[in-house]
Structure formats: structure tokens, C-alpha cells
Amino acid sequence: MKSKMIIIEGPQGTGKSTLANYLRDNLAGSNLYRLSGQKDKTVTGKELSTKMYDEALISYLQVMQDIPMDLIFDRTFFSEEVYANLGYKEYSFHDVYERLLLKLSKLNYEIYYINLYLKNTQKFKERIIRNHHNYQKFSGTNSANQQEEYLIISKYIRENYPHIFVLDLAMDDFDKAYATINKLFNINNKVENKDDN
């Protein structure tokens, strides 16, 4: 059987860290990775991000595909594409992003791309903000704008990479969201109501 690669993406405030932790705790033999983009938003930052993702990450994934270990990612290069598209960067990342997506799709994994979003974008303002990560200033408006970009990405993957399983998961109701995750990954666990970003 192929190992699973589960990529969790979505705007700030949707619950990526909570979901990633939950999967790590409930999928035996899994590793959890938290990736963050480069602080450098200039063209030099693009070079560093390209090296980090195109050389280091893809090479690592190629080695790990022969090891029976499920991999869970709390963000990857998809966030780099979203942030660049929204003008948070001084460059376009699209050429690198397209190359990375193609390479990713050719790896020998059962790949799941899980895009978290909120149906009610007003809830972004209500979510607790933790101070462990302040890469991009948090605001409800920023998150709503990010959400649109992530939904575009998931639609593109679904239409062009049919062997990558894409799930747009609404996180307005945590119990419903986690019930969907439990069913998808055959997790037998009752989940108490979550409240996290």
C-alpha cells in the first residue's frame, strides 16, 4: 500500500494546526511537518523558497515515498503561491508552483489535499489568534481574501490532477468537519467540539 501524504492548507483562522495535530494523534505511524514561508518577501526570498521547496522538500519526499510512513503537512508551497498572488510578496511564484505541483503529483503516495475554509467569513474575526506565528498580519479581511485564492487552487487541482484527492472542508462546525475526516481516514474516535485557529 502507498503511504498517505496529507496536505492541509487554507487561510489563517480555519483550524489547520488543530486538524494537523488531530491527524497526527490518530494516524499510527505518521509524521507531522509545519512549514512556513520565507520572511524575505523580495526576489531573494523567491530564490530561497525555490531552494527550500524544489530542492529540499521534493528530494525529501522522493526518499520518504519508499518508507511506510504517512506524512501530514500543515502548509506547503501552496501557501507561497497564495501569498504571492495576493501581493504579499514582491514576485510571482507561479512558475515554481506549477513545477512543484507537477513533481508532487508524480510521487508514489496516496495524496490528499485538504483545503479548509469558512462558509461564514465573519467567523474569522471571532477565532482565537495564537502568537506562535505572525508571518502575515492576521485580519478577517486578509483571511477572506486568502480563502478565495485557496478555493481557486483546490478547483484547479481537482480539474487537472484527478489522482490527487481534493477536499474543501468547511470548518464552521468543528464536529461536522471532524466527522468527515474520521470517515475519510477510517478514524474511530469521537471528537469533542474544537475551538482553535
N, C-alpha and C positions, 0 to 999 in steps of 0.2 A: 504494500500500500504506500501511496505517496504521503509524505509529510504535509501538514497543512501550513500555509502561510496566510496569516490573518492580518490585514492592514486596516487599521481604524483611523479614519480621517473625519474632518468636519470642523466647523468654526469653534472658536473659544466659547465655552459655556454650555456645551451639549452633553458632556459626560464621558469624554474619551478615556480619561485616566481611570475613572470608576469602572468602565466596561473592560478596559485592558486588564486591570487588576482582577476583576471577576473571572475573566477567561483564564488568566494565569493560575488562579487558585483552583479552577475546576477542570482544566485540561491537563491530565497527567503527562509528564514528560514534555513540558513546554517551556520555552524561554520568552521573556518579555523584554522588549527593547523600546526605549524612549529616545527618539531622535529630535533634535532641534536644529533649526536653520542657522546659518552664519549671521553673526551680528553685523558684519560688514555688508552694507547694502549697495556698495559700489560695484563696478565691473570686476574688481579684485575679489569681491565676495562671490561673484558668479564662478570665477576660476576655482575658488576654494570649495564651493558647493559641488561643482562638477567633479572635482577630485574625490570628494567625500562620497558622493553617490555613485558616480560612474566607475570609479576605480575601486574604492574600498568596499562599499556596500554590495555592489553586484558581484565582486570577486568572492566576498564572504558568503553570499547566498549560493553561489555556484559550488563552493566547498560543502556547505551545510546540506545541500539537497540530497547527498548520499548518506546522511546521518538521520536515523529515525527520531526526529525531534520536531515538534510543532513550534513555529515561530510566530510570535504576536508582536505587531508593531503599533506603537502609539505615535502616529505620524511618520511619514517618509517624504519622498521628493514631491509628492502631490501637493503638499503644503507650500513648498518652494514655488511651484507653478502658480498656485492661487495668489500668494503674496506678491509675486512679480506682476501678475495680471492686474492686480488692484492698485499697482503703483507704489507699493511699499518698498520696492527695490528700484534701483536706477537702471535696470536692464531687463531684457526679456529672457526668460528661462526656457521658452517653448522648444527650441531646437534640442536642448539637452533633455528636456522632459520627454519628448517624443522618442528619443533614442532609448532612454531608460525604460519607458513603458514597453517598448518592443522587446528589449532584453529580458525584462521581468516576465513577460508573457511566455517566453521560450524556456523558462526554468522548469524543472521537473517537480513541481509542487501542485497541490490542490490549493488554488489561490482564491481567497475571499477578500473582496474589497467592500468594507462596511463604512458607509457614509452616514454619519449622524447629523440629524437636523431637528429643528423645532417647527412644528406647524404654526404655533403661535409665537411669532418672533418677539413679542413683548416680554416673553419669559426670559429672554437673555438678560434683561435688566434685573430680574429677580434672583438670578443664580448667584450663589456664593462665589466670590473670586478669591482664589488662593494666591499667595505671594511667591510661590516657588518658581514662577515662570512669568516674566514680563517682557517677552521678546517683542511683542506688538501690543501697544496700549489697548487694554480691553475697553470696549464700549458696546452697547446694544446695536448701534448703527454699524460698527465695524463687523460684528458677528453676523448681522443680517446680510451685509454685502458679501462676506466670505461664503455664507451659506449658498447664495446663488451660484457662485463660482464652483463650489464643490458639487452641486447638483448637475451642473453642466459637465463636469468631469465624469461623474458616475454614468450619466447618459451616454457619453462618448465611449466609455469602456464597454458598456453593455451592448452598444451597437457594433463595435469594431473588434472586440475581443470576447467572443461568446463563451470561451472556455474559462474565463475569469468570472466567478460568481459575484455579482454585484447586489448589494442590499442597501437600499436607502432606508434607514431606520429612524423613525420619529421617536424622540426622547422626551416628549411632553409628559408621558405617563411611563415612569420607570418600570412598573410592574408588567405592563404590556410589552415593553421593549425587551425586558429580560426573559419573558415567556417566549418571545420569538427566538432569542438567542439560544435558550435552552433546547428548543425544538430543533433548531438548525444544527447544533453540535451535540445533540443527544445527552444533554446535561440533566441529570435527575436531581434537582435542587430547588427548593422554594426560596424565592428571593424576597427579602423584606424591601419595603419602599426605600429607594435611594434618594439622596439629595446632595448632589455634588456638581462640579463644573466639568 
